[in-house]
Amino acid sequence: MAFTEAEAKVLGTLSVLDPIYALTARQLCHATGLTETSIHRALMRLSRTGLAIGTVQSPARWRSSARGRVAIGRPVYREYARPRS
């Protein structure tokens, strides 16, 4: 599956987190510089394919699945999976 730039940024941001941590859409906006609409679209597609997992609490928090961490680790997406300073 090829990712859009927004999906790669979102999944890359989620994949560098410790697996027990999760981020809200608003936190992802701040971390990636993307609009909330772009974040929501990326999260919906990533969750449908099993690459991101949302919580049922409100507000929803998102984390990368094990499959998502493997997918974003591929060489073509590696620049998105680096911790941001």
DOLO-727263 format. One record per residue (C-alpha): x, z, y; chain; residue number from 1. Coordinates in steps of 0.25 Angstrom, whole numbers, plus 5000, padded with zeros to 4 digits. Layout:
<sites>
<site><X>X</X><Z>Z</Z><Y>Y</Y><zavex>A</zavex><miza>NUM</miza></site>
...
</sites>
This chain:
<sites>
<site><X>5000</X><Z>5000</Z><Y>5000</Y><zavex>A</zavex><miza>1</miza></site>
<site><X>5006</X><Z>4996</Z><Y>5014</Y><zavex>A</zavex><miza>2</miza></site>
<site><X>5003</X><Z>5006</Z><Y>5025</Y><zavex>A</zavex><miza>3</miza></site>
<site><X>4999</X><Z>5003</Z><Y>5039</Y><zavex>A</zavex><miza>4</miza></site>
<site><X>5009</X><Z>5009</Z><Y>5049</Y><zavex>A</zavex><miza>5</miza></site>
<site><X>4999</X><Z>5020</Z><Y>5052</Y><zavex>A</zavex><miza>6</miza></site>
<site><X>4997</X><Z>5024</Z><Y>5037</Y><zavex>A</zavex><miza>7</miza></site>
<site><X>5012</X><Z>5024</Z><Y>5035</Y><zavex>A</zavex><miza>8</miza></site>
<site><X>5014</X><Z>5033</Z><Y>5047</Y><zavex>A</zavex><miza>9</miza></site>
<site><X>5003</X><Z>5043</Z><Y>5043</Y><zavex>A</zavex><miza>10</miza></site>
<site><X>5008</X><Z>5043</Z><Y>5028</Y><zavex>A</zavex><miza>11</miza></site>
<site><X>5022</X><Z>5044</Z><Y>5033</Y><zavex>A</zavex><miza>12</miza></site>
<site><X>5018</X><Z>5056</Z><Y>5041</Y><zavex>A</zavex><miza>13</miza></site>
<site><X>5011</X><Z>5063</Z><Y>5030</Y><zavex>A</zavex><miza>14</miza></site>
<site><X>5021</X><Z>5060</Z><Y>5020</Y><zavex>A</zavex><miza>15</miza></site>
<site><X>5032</X><Z>5068</Z><Y>5027</Y><zavex>A</zavex><miza>16</miza></site>
<site><X>5024</X><Z>5081</Z><Y>5027</Y><zavex>A</zavex><miza>17</miza></site>
<site><X>5025</X><Z>5091</Z><Y>5016</Y><zavex>A</zavex><miza>18</miza></site>
<site><X>5014</X><Z>5088</Z><Y>5006</Y><zavex>A</zavex><miza>19</miza></site>
<site><X>5006</X><Z>5101</Z><Y>5010</Y><zavex>A</zavex><miza>20</miza></site>
<site><X>5005</X><Z>5097</Z><Y>5024</Y><zavex>A</zavex><miza>21</miza></site>
<site><X>4995</X><Z>5088</Z><Y>5030</Y><zavex>A</zavex><miza>22</miza></site>
<site><X>4992</X><Z>5082</Z><Y>5044</Y><zavex>A</zavex><miza>23</miza></site>
<site><X>4979</X><Z>5079</Z><Y>5052</Y><zavex>A</zavex><miza>24</miza></site>
<site><X>4976</X><Z>5065</Z><Y>5058</Y><zavex>A</zavex><miza>25</miza></site>
<site><X>4979</X><Z>5071</Z><Y>5071</Y><zavex>A</zavex><miza>26</miza></site>
<site><X>4993</X><Z>5076</Z><Y>5067</Y><zavex>A</zavex><miza>27</miza></site>
<site><X>4996</X><Z>5062</Z><Y>5060</Y><zavex>A</zavex><miza>28</miza></site>
<site><X>4992</X><Z>5056</Z><Y>5074</Y><zavex>A</zavex><miza>29</miza></site>
<site><X>5003</X><Z>5064</Z><Y>5081</Y><zavex>A</zavex><miza>30</miza></site>
<site><X>5013</X><Z>5062</Z><Y>5070</Y><zavex>A</zavex><miza>31</miza></site>
<site><X>5011</X><Z>5047</Z><Y>5069</Y><zavex>A</zavex><miza>32</miza></site>
<site><X>5007</X><Z>5043</Z><Y>5083</Y><zavex>A</zavex><miza>33</miza></site>
<site><X>4995</X><Z>5036</Z><Y>5077</Y><zavex>A</zavex><miza>34</miza></site>
<site><X>4981</X><Z>5036</Z><Y>5082</Y><zavex>A</zavex><miza>35</miza></site>
<site><X>4971</X><Z>5045</Z><Y>5074</Y><zavex>A</zavex><miza>36</miza></site>
<site><X>4963</X><Z>5032</Z><Y>5070</Y><zavex>A</zavex><miza>37</miza></site>
<site><X>4976</X><Z>5027</Z><Y>5063</Y><zavex>A</zavex><miza>38</miza></site>
<site><X>4979</X><Z>5040</Z><Y>5057</Y><zavex>A</zavex><miza>39</miza></site>
<site><X>4965</X><Z>5041</Z><Y>5051</Y><zavex>A</zavex><miza>40</miza></site>
<site><X>4965</X><Z>5026</Z><Y>5046</Y><zavex>A</zavex><miza>41</miza></site>
<site><X>4979</X><Z>5028</Z><Y>5039</Y><zavex>A</zavex><miza>42</miza></site>
<site><X>4974</X><Z>5042</Z><Y>5033</Y><zavex>A</zavex><miza>43</miza></site>
<site><X>4962</X><Z>5035</Z><Y>5027</Y><zavex>A</zavex><miza>44</miza></site>
<site><X>4969</X><Z>5024</Z><Y>5021</Y><zavex>A</zavex><miza>45</miza></site>
<site><X>4980</X><Z>5033</Z><Y>5016</Y><zavex>A</zavex><miza>46</miza></site>
<site><X>4970</X><Z>5043</Z><Y>5010</Y><zavex>A</zavex><miza>47</miza></site>
<site><X>4962</X><Z>5032</Z><Y>5003</Y><zavex>A</zavex><miza>48</miza></site>
<site><X>4975</X><Z>5027</Z><Y>4996</Y><zavex>A</zavex><miza>49</miza></site>
<site><X>4979</X><Z>5042</Z><Y>4992</Y><zavex>A</zavex><miza>50</miza></site>
<site><X>4992</X><Z>5042</Z><Y>5001</Y><zavex>A</zavex><miza>51</miza></site>
<site><X>4986</X><Z>5053</Z><Y>5011</Y><zavex>A</zavex><miza>52</miza></site>
<site><X>4978</X><Z>5065</Z><Y>5008</Y><zavex>A</zavex><miza>53</miza></site>
<site><X>4968</X><Z>5072</Z><Y>5017</Y><zavex>A</zavex><miza>54</miza></site>
<site><X>4963</X><Z>5086</Z><Y>5017</Y><zavex>A</zavex><miza>55</miza></site>
<site><X>4949</X><Z>5090</Z><Y>5018</Y><zavex>A</zavex><miza>56</miza></site>
<site><X>4951</X><Z>5100</Z><Y>5028</Y><zavex>A</zavex><miza>57</miza></site>
<site><X>4947</X><Z>5097</Z><Y>5043</Y><zavex>A</zavex><miza>58</miza></site>
<site><X>4955</X><Z>5091</Z><Y>5049</Y><zavex>A</zavex><miza>59</miza></site>
<site><X>4960</X><Z>5083</Z><Y>5038</Y><zavex>A</zavex><miza>60</miza></site>
<site><X>4975</X><Z>5084</Z><Y>5035</Y><zavex>A</zavex><miza>61</miza></site>
<site><X>4982</X><Z>5073</Z><Y>5028</Y><zavex>A</zavex><miza>62</miza></site>
<site><X>4995</X><Z>5072</Z><Y>5019</Y><zavex>A</zavex><miza>63</miza></site>
<site><X>5002</X><Z>5062</Z><Y>5011</Y><zavex>A</zavex><miza>64</miza></site>
<site><X>4999</X><Z>5061</Z><Y>4996</Y><zavex>A</zavex><miza>65</miza></site>
<site><X>5011</X><Z>5060</Z><Y>4986</Y><zavex>A</zavex><miza>66</miza></site>
<site><X>5008</X><Z>5045</Z><Y>4985</Y><zavex>A</zavex><miza>67</miza></site>
<site><X>5008</X><Z>5044</Z><Y>5000</Y><zavex>A</zavex><miza>68</miza></site>
<site><X>5022</X><Z>5050</Z><Y>5001</Y><zavex>A</zavex><miza>69</miza></site>
<site><X>5027</X><Z>5040</Z><Y>4991</Y><zavex>A</zavex><miza>70</miza></site>
<site><X>5020</X><Z>5028</Z><Y>4998</Y><zavex>A</zavex><miza>71</miza></site>
<site><X>5026</X><Z>5031</Z><Y>5012</Y><zavex>A</zavex><miza>72</miza></site>
<site><X>5040</X><Z>5034</Z><Y>5006</Y><zavex>A</zavex><miza>73</miza></site>
<site><X>5041</X><Z>5019</Z><Y>5002</Y><zavex>A</zavex><miza>74</miza></site>
<site><X>5053</X><Z>5013</Z><Y>5010</Y><zavex>A</zavex><miza>75</miza></site>
<site><X>5044</X><Z>5004</Z><Y>5019</Y><zavex>A</zavex><miza>76</miza></site>
<site><X>5036</X><Z>5017</Z><Y>5024</Y><zavex>A</zavex><miza>77</miza></site>
<site><X>5048</X><Z>5027</Z><Y>5024</Y><zavex>A</zavex><miza>78</miza></site>
<site><X>5049</X><Z>5027</Z><Y>5039</Y><zavex>A</zavex><miza>79</miza></site>
<site><X>5035</X><Z>5033</Z><Y>5040</Y><zavex>A</zavex><miza>80</miza></site>
<site><X>5038</X><Z>5044</Z><Y>5030</Y><zavex>A</zavex><miza>81</miza></site>
<site><X>5050</X><Z>5050</Z><Y>5038</Y><zavex>A</zavex><miza>82</miza></site>
<site><X>5047</X><Z>5064</Z><Y>5045</Y><zavex>A</zavex><miza>83</miza></site>
<site><X>5045</X><Z>5062</Z><Y>5060</Y><zavex>A</zavex><miza>84</miza></site>
<site><X>5053</X><Z>5070</Z><Y>5070</Y><zavex>A</zavex><miza>85</miza></site>
</sites>
